[in-house]
Amino acid sequence: MSGGLAAALRGAMPPGRPVNLSRRGIFAAAGAGLFLGLAIPLRAPRAQGSQGAALRHAGKVAAYLRIMPDGTVQLQNPFVEGGQGIDSAIAQIVAEELDADPAAFSVTCAPPGEDYRVMQGGNGRFTGGSFSVRSSFAHFRTLGATARAMLVAAAAERLAVPAESLTTAAGRVIQPGGRELTYGELAAAAALLAPPANPPLRDPAAFRVIGQPIPRLGVRERSTGKVTYAIDVTVEGMLLAAVMHAPRAGAGPAAVTNEDALRALPGVHSVHRLPGAVAVVANSWWRARSAVTQAQVAWQALQGPVMEADFTAEAMLGRLKAAAGTQGNTAEEAGEVTPAFAAAARVIEAQYDAPYLAHAQMEPPSATARFNADGTLDVWVPNQAPDLFQASAARVAGIETDKVRLHSPPLGGFFGRHFAYGSGNAHPQAILLAKATGRPVKVIWSREEEFARDAYRPLTFATFRAGLDAAGQIVAFQAAGYGEGPITRHFGSGGLGNPPIDGSIMEGLTGKPYRFATKRIEFVPVPHPPGVNLGFWRSVGHSMNDFFFESFLDEVAGAVGQDPFALRLALVSHSERHQALLRGVAELAGGWRSGPFDAPDGTRRARGVAMASPFGTEVATIAEVSVSDGEVVVHDLWVAIDPGRAVNPRTIAEQVQSAAAIGLSSALSEEIRFEGGEVATRNYDTYRVLRRDRMPRVHVRVIESGAPMGGIGEPGTPGVPPAVANAIFALNGQRLRSMPFGRTRLSGA
Amino acid sequence: MIELTVNGTVRQVEVEADTPLLWVLREQLGLTGTKYGCGIAQCGACTVLVDGQATRSCSLPVEAAVGQPIVTIEAIEAHPVGAKVVEAWVAAQAPQCGYCQSGQVMAATALLATTPKPTPDEIREAMTNICRCGTYNAIAEAITLAGASL
């Protein structure tokens, strides 16, 4: 999820009136029917920068906070916790201004509703794009300060003293030289008071909670199996369902020819045909699963095209490569690139590509649906956008949106997996099956079904040209990104702006900090088949583009015999922030090292460097590698990250560890493959994610430059693949232009 | 009727003999702390102790567990080594999303029960569970920490 998504939302939604996108248009653009944008009322999207609009829910203390008599603070979080530490970060921000102990907080994901739309000028809500803290920092500071003022006012009333005479400390209101009242004692009285407007905020220089490396909440529960994820939800009287999707997307079941035999299997309740899948409902998931794998199904085309029988990832890459050189839509431009190339002494060109990726989060998708006697529907489903899932559930059920109670359990990992991806979501199946059986139903996707119906990071391709003068200076720089991103797929090409630019394909080719005398960055739209669902994958466009761009930059450095670290320093000579970042990462690594060297353990090693500017945060990464048995060994990663300001430096370091691991995973071994139009990589044995044996040491330095706050969850990812690729080149001269690197046998010891 | 000894209690379940232990624990016994991740013994999210051995319950037919003590994450704090592992997990702040961590804690408990001071190589060999959040370094730190307290 990306800054590009927010831009798409702004671009796609006409300001000043409710969203009125043509449903037909969305279906036409999205194939399988994806509703992501439909339910967002963006009344004032351009007011995002306006403090007043952004804070329009910050006085709604009762919607967010409940202080219990024992002092526990129950907090409703607009964002969903999935390992990124957002429950703790929001508690930490509120605790600072409320003047409470952050460890006293108990946080749950808020239900859908207006009060929790804290993003996009108080009109939007989703967990993604590394937006959560930066989009709600002011909101939650104000909310905490408002609640504190109400508690102080309640105490003043009780003590019959002026509020100005009272202070607070860690969950208590204090009368200097007099009494102390706990927030728990005051909460009921405070709740009756009107929230004050413009409560005073703490001077950031006096923060005692924000900026501290305090422990995250819920760590013990997460160490002892006590968290209830969606897959663990139990509802009285529920049945369990397993599904088998069509082998090739776009087909649906015409008939289950052995339905009677399936119904006779132990525990089986019923057999159902769903859009694009068959389902068996049983009294246990294992029995449902055992039965559905035995289903004999006659598949037929649904309304749209069925995945071509000869579709492969290689064929898709061929389509993108065939578009190389096509004039694209200009995303960024400086000066006149054409005459600069004509005058260049030398031109360097290269092409790069990256595969389809699965999210491969550890918790397989599931959804539980229960229709109630009063006409309401409860749905439990992993999701990153409760309002959108509520609306989607209502459409599937054919009831009013406000009849749906949408529950958002903690996520067993997400990385972009749980947006509204149409056929990529399990809740429509649960709702249809609950309707058909008259019982609550929980659908669980097997790991194989999940790999076959994920919304993949798109396979992508990029071309580069650099024009150099006789002195080896870059005088012209041209890059183009090819394909279709999740923004085009799920919001339609109409929302891409003018000229149309899909940020989820282009970010990372655009937004780089380097200055070139002339440059042009282009987007060349090439559609993926409708049967390949496209999704937001941790760091989105950056996940491939920073690999492409930073590797090509190293190619230029190599061509002119310049040190890649020195080249980058020179190219950011206009930016103190980026220079500090590069120097910071080098210092963290004990100094930059150019070229191969012998390590004390006898291995021959080298280092590579890369920069990335994802989601408002600046990152510099150094990797140190050797080669063993034809494969890269990554020994250390050093990451300097500048998010402007830190709420919790420990969580940031943990997120960088995590982001670096998934970045390295994508660089080494991940790729979704298709055979005969079907997904061939359907479990962790063939879709290889990073395991312990290849996890490097990761060293993190958090730099707070004071720049506007950037994101945290994703920015650690994109620098890793290019830093590793550049280190491999420095070691053995092999230039890797395609991910994953595991496809290429490396030379050297 | 199949009889199992789970967390020190004898339990009777009515299932097909080839049902994986994982689904008996989760569905018949309501012990949902043990997680389903892959179903093919790749990821380790379903790891439990069967007769003290770290075992991938998604691929163990329930009949094969009859007569052997089974320990799941729900009873880990009653296990002398497991209790130390949990404390170390909390101190090192190992979990992120937490979904794989039941299995990680069980695998670490089995490792430390036989090898209280594992070398980095021994940790690497014993801890083959997948963590998509990439908490491998924090887990290694927690294992070393737990070992130091044994």
Interface residues (C-beta under 8 A of the other chain):
Chain A: G82 G83 Q84 G85 P215 R216 G218 V219 R220 E221 R222 S223 T224 G225 K226 V227 T228 Y229 I231 D232 T234 L240 P266 S284 W285 W286 R287 A360 Q361 M362 E363 P364 P410 L411 G412 G413 F414 F415 I444 S446 R447 E448 R650 E654 Q657 S658 A659 A660 A661 I662 S665 N683 Y684 D685 V689 L690 R691 R692 D693 M695 R697 V698
Chain B: V15 E16 T19 P20 W23 E27 Q28 G30 T32 G33 T34 K35 Y36 G37 C38 G39 I40 Q42 C43 A45 T72 I73 E74 I76 E77 V86 W89 V90 Q93 A94 P95 Q96 C97 G98 Y99 C100 Q101 S102 V105 I123 R124 M127 T128 N129 I130 C131 R132 C133 G134 T135 Y136 N137 A138 I139 A140
